[in-house]
């Protein structure tokens, strides 16, 4: 009976792990886009909070108790930023998870492409073609050197043959 429970536990945990290793599809990409929009919105909220802080600081210098006013403005700003950060932390954590899923899938795809026999044959053919082109280029260079040497020899022969 305990063996049965253990095997059910193993099956359940393996199924739960399989569900977490999901292929990145349009849903993940859409969720990343949604996270980016939310991040832009939070950045806008931070910018407005910073603007309000600077405005309050500017207004504080007209008051008699400047330090107290500045401290109050900073406290209000910290509260606003704290609320924004509370929203950012889980959002960034989810973004990291999604990016890791996408990266893992891309890595798996690259490994599959690297191990694909057709691609391996294509790479071998490319290497063979490259080596052949290198040999052809070396032969052309040797022929060119030989032609130059022959042209100098012919020029010497033409000088000797010219009666003028």
N, C-alpha and C positions, 0 to 999 in steps of 0.2 A: 504494500500500500504506500509506503513512504517513497519507494522507487518511482511509483506512478506519479506522486506529487512532485518529485524532483524533476522527472522528465517533462511534466506539464510546465513547471517553472522555467526550465531551459527553453522549451518551445516558446513560451510567452515572451521571455526576454529576447530571444533571437528575433521574433516577429516585431517586437517593439524597436529593436535596433534596425531592422530592415526598413521600417517606416521612417526612421530618422534619416537614413541614407537615401534620399530621394533624388531623382534626376532633376536637374535644374531645367525648368521649362518656362513657358510664357508666364505662368503664375508667379514664379520667383522673380522673373524680370519685372513684371508689373508691380510686385511688392517692393522691389528695389526702387522703382520709379516713384512709387507712393512715399517711400521713406525719404527720398530726395526732396520731394515736394514739402513734406512735413519739416525736414531740416531747414529748407529755405524759409518756411513760415516761422520756425523758432529763431532763426538768425534775424529775421525782421523784428520779432518781438524783442530780442536782445538789443538790436540797434535802437529801437524806440525807448527801451529802458535806459540805455546809455544817454540818449538825447534828453530824456526827462531829468536824469541825474545832473547832467551838465547845465540844464536850464535852471534847476533848483539851486545848484551851487552858485550860479551867476546871481540869482535873486537873493541868495543868502548874504552876499557881500553888502547889500543895502540895509541889512538889519543890524541891530546893536549886538545881539548875541550870535555872532557869526559862527563860532565853533559849534555851538549847540545845534544850530540850523544845519550846518554841514554834516554833522554826525547823524542827524535825523534823516537827511537826504540819502546818505550812504546806506543807512539801515533799510530804508524803503527800497533802494536799488538792490541790495543783497537779497531781500525777500522776493522781488520780482525775478531775479536771476536764479534763485533757488527753485522757484516753481518751474522755470524753463528747463533747468538742468534735470529736474525730477522727470520730465517728459523725455529728455534727450537720452538718458542712460539706458532705459530698456530698448529704445529705438535703435541706438547704436549697437547694442548687443545683438539684436535681431539682424541688423545689417551685416555684422561680422559673420554671423551664422550663414546667412544667404550667400555672401561672397565666398565663404569657405566651401559651400556646396557647389557653387558654380565653378570654382577653381578646381575642386576635386574631379568634377565631371570633365572639365577641359583636359586635365592631366590624364584621366583614363582614356579620353578620346585620342590624345597624342600617342599614348602607349599603344593603343589598338592600331593606329595608323603606322607607327613604327614597326610593329610586329606583323603587319599585313604582308602575306607572301607576294602579292602583286606589286606592292610598293617596294618591297625588298628587291624583287627582280628589276623593277624600274631603276632603283638606285644603283644596282650592280651594272645595269646597262649604261647608265649615265657615267659611272666611274670608268667603264671600259671605253666609252666614246671620248671621254676627257683624256684618258691616257693615249688613245689613238691620235687625237688632235695634237697632243703635246709631241708625239713622235713625228707627225707630219710637219709640224712647225719646225722642229729641230732639223728635219731633212731639208726643208725649204731654206733654212738658214745656211746649212752646209752647201747646198746647191748655189746659193747666192755668193758665198765666199769663193767657191770653185769658179763661178762665172767671172767674178772680179779678177781672180788670178789668171784665168784664161784671157780676159780682155787685155790685161797688161801684157801677156805673152804675145797676143795678136798685134797689139800696138807696136811691140818691139819688132815683130816680123814685118809689119807694114813699113816701119822706118827703114829696115834693111832693103826691102823690095822696092822702095820708091827711088827711081833713078834721078829725080830732080834734085 
